[in-house]
């Protein structure tokens, strides 16, 4: 199918040497008539000193609970630099995709519907989730509240975190918010955005989920070491417990 004009730019984050994933995304996007721009991902295995300088180790240990992997930092920077570009070029909205996802045929119409009507005033809409309880909710907590009917589903306002960053639609004010809140790296980028009670980015999601993570593709983050939460110094354990208590209270009080 020939690519048709998109209501917003579509960026696909891809390591330059990974031709297999690039071909995977090219085939899907061509089939759906999506014109995309491939963006060179930051290679977490070759971080510069400037890349490392924005990592806040103390805050990571307090909030995330463990040291971040270099590959997690690289993934974070890949998304963050797209937010910088959106602000620099005054891009009103963008669809951002990672290169290990499976796209539903409904995706183009979903993006059209979300951008055709500015209400509600969302900053980010997630199109994929790694949480089974969010993908297929069985309780009101995870079901959320429907705020808009779409031709191929519904837009839902959640009161819990989404997890996963394979596909999302972001407006310029959402990019600005992430640039301000996330200028120091302290946890993976999806979990940074999931801190809605702290960053003010309300969680929205489309159901049925139109994008899914490919389980047959190895994660570019790599395996997280087993037991990495164990053996932390007492001071870090205490700081972590206080942080979790604070986050729990603030989540309950959040009315954004």
Secondary structure, 3 states (H helix, E strand, C coil): CCCECCCCEEEEEECCCCHHHHHHHHHHHHHCCECCEEEECCCHHHCCHHHHHCECHHHHHHHHCCCCCHHHHHHHHHHHHHHHHHHHHCCCEEEEEECCEEECCCHHHHHHHHHHCCCCCCCEEECCCCCHHHHCCCCHHHHCEEEEEECCEEEEECCCCCCCCCEEEEEHHHHHHHHHHCCCECCCHHHHHCCHHHHCCCCEEEECCCEEECCCCCCCCCCCCCCCCCCCCHHHHHHHHHHHHHHHHHHHHCCC
